[in-house]
Amino acid sequence: FLVAIALLLTIAPRGSASGKAPVKLSDVFAGFVFIRRRPIILGAISLDMMSVLFGGVVALLPIVAADVLEIGPSGLGILRSMPAVGAVMVSAWLSYMPIRRHAGPKLFGAVIVFGLATICFGLSSNLILSLLMLWIIGASDVISVVIRQTLVQGDTPNEIRGRVSAVNSLFLGASNELGEFESGATAALFGLVPAIVLGGIGTISVAVLWALMFPQLRKRDALVDP
């Protein structure tokens, strides 16, 4: 965080200060209205929310480490780190090989891979296979996040980008917490393995359904529309 703050402080402001109009009630909901009228942005944000809602496998890792893999607290730490390792490695790769074309198909492909890896992780009782699936979960998740966030930011005009980003952050934060609750509740009702597998199936189902509901997002080619 200190490094991030230091880097932010190096960014010099541009432009001159302008008068600020009084905030109206319509301004508060402007982000919601804009998103609802833009199928690509609505599809990207809602896909993010629903896939995270069903893909909360991280919340169940302590039970997997203790009861399935029997690897103890140190093993749990390794399990917990693998999605981050996958995300960091793929992020570094994307910084050198950015996504420029076929953004929509790659987005839905990444979400489906995320769901398949979740299913395989739920069925696995082998440590190496479980680690690999968690790596794929983190790697595929960061691909979908990069595409979704870039689409939302790039397709939003400057004057409303802050409010749209606020709505996006609101739904993403809520879906993370609700996703962990959903995973725990499903595990309590159906058991650990069915909960993880059902979460993966739910993620894939959402991707297929959203691909049908939002054809503009599915057919999107350029990541940033000129």
N, C-alpha and C positions, 0 to 999 in steps of 0.2 A: 504493500500500500504506500509506503514512503517513497519507493522508486516511482510508482505511478503518479503520485502527487508532484514529485520533482519534475517529471516529464511534462505534466500538464502546465506547470508554472512557466515552462519555456515557451509556451504558445502565446504569441503576441496578439492582442486584440486588433481587429481591422474595422475600418469604418468609423463614422462619427455617431455620437449618441443622438437619438431622435426622440421626439416627444412620445410618451406612452399614453394611449387612449384608455379611458376608464374600462375596467373589466365588467362585461355584461354576463348575465346568466347564460345566454346562448354561447358565449365563449367557453364556458365550463364544459359544455357537452359537444363542442365543435369537433373534438377528436373522434367521438363516437359516431357522429353524423358522417364525417368524412370517410371513416372506415366502412361504414355500412353501405356507402355509395360506390365503393371501389372493390369489385369482386376479387382482384388479385391480392390486395392488402387484407381484406376480410378473410379470404381463404388461407393466406399465409399465417396470420395471427391465430385463427381458430384451429388450424392444423397443429400449430405449435402447442396450443393449450391442450387439445385433446390427446395428442401423442404423449405428452408429458404426464397427463392424467392417468393413462393406462400403463405407462412405462416406468413406474416408480419402484424398480427392482432394488435400488440402492437401500431403501428402507428395510429390506428383508435380509440384507447381507449378514447381520449378526446371527440370525437363525441358520442361514446356510453354512456359515463358518463353524458353528457349534454342533449342529445336528446332522448335516449332510456330509460336509468335507472333514469335519472333526480336526480342525487345524488351529483352534484356539485364538487368543487375541492378536498375536503377531500375524497369523495367517489372515485374520480379518483386516488388519492394516494393509496387507498386500492386495487383498481383494478390493478394498475400498479405493486403492490408488490406481488400479488398472484402467478404469474409464478415463481418469485424468491423464494417464500416460498416453492412451490412444488419442485423446483430444489434443494434447500438446504436439504429438508427432504429426498428426494430420494438419494441424494449424500451421506448423512450420512448413509443411509441404505445400499448403495452399498459398502461403506467402510468396513462394517461388513459382508455383503453377496455378495461378488463380482461375476460377471458374468464369468463363466468358460466354459460352454457348450452352444451349440445351439446359437452361436453369430449371425449368419446370420438371422435366423428366428426372433430372438428377435429384431434385428435392424429394419427389415421391419415392424414387429408388432408395435414397438414404433412409427414409422413414421405414420402408418395408424391410430393409436390411436390419435396422434397429429392432424391429419386431421379431424377425427371424432369429437374431442373436439372443434376444430375450427368451424366446421359447427354448432354444438349445441350452442356454444357461440353466433354465429351470429343470430341464431333463438330465443335466449332467451331474455325475457323482465323481468326476475326475478333476483333480485340481488344475492340471495344465489346460484341459478343455475349458474349464470355467474361467480361468484367467484370460484365455484367448477370446472367449465370448464377451467378457467385460471390456476387453480392449476394443473389440469391434463395436460394442455399444457406444463407447466414448467417441470413437473415430467417426461413426456414422452420424452421431448426434451433432458433432461440431460441423459436419458438412451441411446438414439441414439448417443449423442455426445460422451459419454464414450466409446461406442463400436467403433464408427468410428475413434476416435482419437487413441485408443489403436491399432486397426488394422493397421492404417497408420504408427504409430511409430514402432510397433512390426515387421511389414513385410518389413521395410526399413533398408538396411545395414547402419552401423554406419557412413561410409564415405560420405554418401549422404543424411543422415537424415535431416540435416539443410536445404538443398536446397528444399527437398520435403516438409518440414514443412513450408518453406517460400511460396511455391506455394499454399499449403493448406490455409494458413492464408490470402493470397491475394484473393483467390476465396471466402472464407468465409466472409471476410470483405466487399468485393464488393457486394456479394449477400444480406447481411444485408441491405445495403443502397439501393440497387435496389429493394429489397422486400418492403421496406417502400414506395418507390416511386410508385411501382406497386399497392400497396394497396390504396394509395391516388388517383392515376389516375383512378383505377377501381371504387372507391367510387364516384368520380366525374362523371363518365360516366353512371354507372348503379344504384347508390345508395348505402347506407351503408350496409344494410343486404345482398344484392346480392354480394357485393364485398367480404365480409367475408366468405359467403357460397361458392362462387366460389374459393376463396383461399384454403379452406379446401378440396374441390373436386379436385383442382389442385394438392394438396399435396398427396392425396390418389392415384390419377392417376399416378403421378410420381413414387410412391412406387411400384405400380403394374407393370408399364412399366420397371422400373429398375430391378425388380425381374426377369423379362423375359429376359432382355438384359444382365444381369450379373449373370448367374446361379452359378458361383463359389462363389460369395458373398452371394447369397441366401442360398447355401448349407453349408456355413462355419460353422464348429462346434466349435472348440477350439478358444477362443478369441485370445490367443497368440499361434501361431503354433510352436510346438517344432521342 
